[in-house]
């Protein structure tokens, strides 16, 4: 419950085998219309509380996917969630610690009533009941999106926000929508890897793959100082490009074709020194690598357009070969930490991704969608990226929570499988790293100590080799979830067998039936 819920937002990538089609439902909500830079500049954007909340888009995303692909009624779909909310479930050790770590959650009256027992955080084994949330879910199941965005639920959220000094309005909720998007893709090791387009950060994974492809990663070896260094340096180049060029494509022209082109990767890879960590990397010039050129500088923002038709991740493949990769989030753990009145809805704190610098590409504007870190991933063998010709064969589907960690973790597990032939269980359980790079962090204040965070299971040779190359290392516990919590399925194209792996670093399960 601390990672996602209907007070948040998300992405759903759907592969429909009969049509050999990949669709992405983008359910990321916008900044409230009252959320101007000037409103936040005096004190900045708070990490918690009602002023950290943006418009929740997830319900639109769910219902769009259900309307297009669902076969069960909404009441059937919502049934298990309603049961868990109404009749409760036992709190895990991890969940209990997460409740206790959030002071505001344990003190604010509406949240305290759900997640504590007379102010004492729920303990492992105690039952977590969410009766108000069950009532809200039941209303959505019966009344659809209007029940949430225009009806009594919306009124409760807005009344609560305004009473607490927040910015949500009925117009914010009524104008909220999700949209269907085409995926972006690149090729790697005989596979086509698909991602979500901006305002997702999915392009980063594709850029990373294009960059490491310029080198012989297999020769460098699995989790050696040489291979880890190469991946980290590729990550730095992709992240600095995001910082310079990527935001809501309704408001700014994003050079996505150039960013993920092979020719651009060849040029950018020349900046990677295999013997030395870069301390400062410049953004590139992706506009030079695409046919569609930048729009006139005098008109950089086009406004909201209509398109045709910390985070929870789950990946699903069904008996017919259809697949879903879904990520949904409240932003950081527990979002704003506030339950909106008697709705049971834990509100997000997604406003904390905005920049307040006027000239920043991802600067806050009312009605604009912030740049997101969530990125659903699917990889296919054979076929055509355009969907024409031989049908594609689904090979891998994966994703992870973890904000800016996501595209770094996805790079590592994909490489483990595609470069080094690991099973998905081996890939998910392998030791991992995370690079912190200032000023490219999504979360406020967007700056950080520049360091390479590594789980303590890497070899001494790898650790020493990275230090020699100039990396500032921060060695974690052996199984630290800071490096992501990957979920992954591999499809055996010969037998049709599904191989699943759930990250042991936190609560997660691989289930088949």
JORABEL-V8562 format. One record per pair of residues at least 24 apart in sequence whose C-alpha atoms are under 6 Angstrom apart, sorted by sequence separation. I is the first residue (numbers start at 1). GAP is how many residues later the second one is. D is the distance in Angstrom with one decimal. If there is no record, write none. Layout:
# JORABEL-V8562
i gap d
I GAP D
I GAP D
This chain:
# JORABEL-V8562
i gap d
149 24 5.1
150 24 5.7
431 24 5.9
481 24 5.3
30 25 5.5
149 25 5.5
29 26 4.8
96 26 5.9
208 26 5.4
431 26 5.8
479 26 5.8
29 27 5.2
96 27 5.4
208 27 5.8
259 27 5.3
29 28 4.4
96 28 5.9
258 28 4.5
28 29 5.0
258 29 5.8
27 30 4.7
373 30 5.2
27 31 5.0
93 31 5.0
207 31 6.0
258 31 4.6
373 31 5.9
92 32 5.0
255 32 5.9
258 32 4.8
91 33 5.0
257 33 5.6
27 34 4.5
91 34 5.1
204 34 5.4
90 35 4.8
91 35 5.6
25 36 5.8
90 36 5.3
90 37 4.4
89 38 5.2
88 39 5.7
89 39 5.5
88 40 5.1
88 41 4.4
241 42 4.9
240 43 5.4
85 44 5.8
86 44 5.9
85 45 4.7
86 45 5.0
9 47 5.5
8 48 4.8
9 48 4.8
10 48 5.6
86 48 5.5
199 48 5.6
252 48 5.5
7 49 5.2
9 49 4.1
85 49 5.2
199 49 5.0
252 49 5.1
434 49 5.7
8 50 5.8
251 50 4.2
251 51 5.1
325 51 5.6
6 52 5.9
82 52 5.2
251 52 5.1
207 53 5.4
250 53 5.4
211 54 5.2
250 54 5.2
210 55 5.7
211 58 5.7
75 66 5.3
74 67 5.1
428 75 6.0
425 76 4.9
424 77 5.8
402 82 5.3
400 85 5.3
400 86 4.4
313 87 5.6
399 87 5.7
399 88 5.6
312 89 5.9
353 89 5.5
398 89 5.5
311 90 4.8
353 90 4.9
398 90 4.3
352 91 5.8
397 91 5.7
310 92 5.7
352 92 5.6
397 92 5.3
396 93 5.7
396 94 4.6
395 95 5.6
395 96 4.9
51 115 5.2
247 115 5.2
50 116 5.2
61 117 5.7
60 118 5.7
248 121 5.7
247 124 5.1
180 129 5.1
34 133 5.8
32 136 5.9
32 140 5.9
27 151 4.6
26 152 5.4
26 153 5.4
25 154 5.8
25 155 4.7
24 156 5.5
24 157 5.1
23 159 5.9
201 171 6.0
199 172 5.0
200 172 4.8
201 172 5.1
199 173 5.9
200 173 5.9
202 173 5.0
196 179 5.9
160 180 5.7
160 181 5.8
195 181 6.0
195 182 5.3
157 183 5.5
194 183 5.8
194 184 5.3
193 185 5.9
193 186 4.3
192 187 5.5
192 188 5.2
191 189 5.4
191 190 4.8
277 192 5.6
276 193 4.6
277 193 5.4
275 194 5.6
243 197 5.9
205 202 5.2
132 210 6.0
133 210 5.9
132 211 5.4
133 211 4.0
132 212 4.6
111 227 5.9
111 228 5.3
110 229 5.6
105 232 4.9
225 237 4.3
224 238 5.2
225 240 5.1
225 241 5.4
49 287 4.8
48 288 4.6
53 295 5.3
53 296 4.6
54 296 5.7
52 297 4.5
53 297 5.9
54 297 5.6
53 298 5.7
52 299 4.9
17 304 6.0
17 305 5.3
16 306 5.0
3 307 5.4
4 307 5.8
15 307 5.5
3 308 4.9
4 308 5.8
15 308 5.0
3 309 5.7
14 309 5.8
14 310 4.7
13 311 5.6
13 312 5.1
12 313 6.0
12 314 4.5
11 315 5.8
11 316 5.4
10 317 5.5
10 318 3.9
9 319 5.6
37 319 5.9
9 320 5.6
8 321 5.5
8 322 4.6
4 324 5.7
4 325 4.2
3 326 5.6
4 326 4.9
3 327 5.8
37 327 6.0
36 329 5.9
3 330 5.5
36 330 5.8
2 331 5.1
35 331 5.4
2 332 4.2
33 333 4.5
32 334 5.7
33 334 5.4
31 335 5.4
32 335 5.9
31 336 5.1
30 337 5.1
31 337 5.7
7 338 5.7
30 338 5.1
7 339 5.6
30 339 4.3
7 340 4.6
8 340 5.2
7 341 5.7
